[in-house]
Amino acid sequence: MNAFENALAQLARASAVRTVSPAILARLSKAEREITVSIPVTMDDGAERLFEGYRVQHSSARGPYKGGIRYHPHADIFEVRALAFWMTLKCAVAGIPMGGGKGGITVDPRDLSKGELERLSRGWVKRMYPILGPKQDVPAPDVNTTPEIMGWMADEYSKLTGDMTNATFTGKPLDKGGSEGRGAATGLGGFYVFEALREYLELPEKCRVVIQGMGNVGGNAARIFHEHGHTIIGISDSAGGFVRMQGIDPAKIEAHKKEHGSLAGFPGGEVIDNSDFLELECDLLIPAALENQITGDNASRIKTRAVLELANGPTTPEADDILFSKHIAVVPDILANAGGVVVSTFEWEQNLKGEHWTEEDVNARLKELMQREAAAIAARAKELKTDLRRAAFIVAIERLEKAMV
Ligand code: GLU
């Protein structure tokens, strides 16, 4: 199953709990607009290479399309379509005035020099700029895209259009109109959701946490959970996992990885392969990498008490059923990882108003919003006697339905 088929299966499962009008379901099942482009890039050796780029504008019912741009060798239109769909639901769950969109380029950025990466990023904007804008479509970072890349893209956009609001891209560097707190926002938002739901999930005050992924999201989540006294017993990157029952200091293992290029050799624990990693016994499992990680194949061996989805789409519908039957609660991506797009929306608002909020202010607003929406979804799940994913979908669909009608 590709990610978009999984997304549609989630929609169908939610609409079995609470009737949704067929017209709304039909609209949510299709993107409003999808664009595939080819981007010519002059490589450092002078040869020209063509890259494939995408933007899927899924829904503008609640506001401008909003969502990141992913650089990955496996990025394709199906993945970007699923991610755009989830952005629509996510922005509705968060109650922010944004629709859903997503972009991507099929590329492994590690194969490119910095100059090639910049030309490719500017090339994506050259192809896409007529359909972007503060009131039209507001892209942001996602897997393998950084504030620096957003800075290049924002610069290219203002050159091409003359737009000086700087509100078309979010996740920009701080000195180029970025927001305080945007870098850590997805991890921090996930932590606020965890705090709001800890008792509902029947988790202990201090948890043993396993985190898959050490990118922006996994790395910040590890730091934040560690700072709050939880024990990180496992952490992984794309090459493998590292386990240490007494706990891992995320700053130290990051420094080790930077120096040695891998997690191997970090003292006091052991390296295990990525398939065993997800099956570690723990209180909280946090997938913070890519989609389709907990599937029908491995779900029966998962030994956590709860899953906090900081990646998009890490659990397949088949795995959802298996985890449910094992009483393992899943806090769905469209709630758990909404912190990133929430602070992106704060950035957009600051750019449009010409303001710059303090980190304290940004985090306080983020906390209030995430905890409020998490509590509302848990209440809805109880009322409907369903799981958190279906409850989150239902809350989102009701908000979307209002906007569409
Ligand atoms: N890429 C992030 C996500 O999947 C953030 C999107 C944004 O900031 O617009 O939610």
Residues whose N, C-alpha, C, O or C-beta is under 5 A from the ligand:
A	BS01	LIG	K66 G67 G68 V138 A140 P141 D142 N337 G340 V341 S344
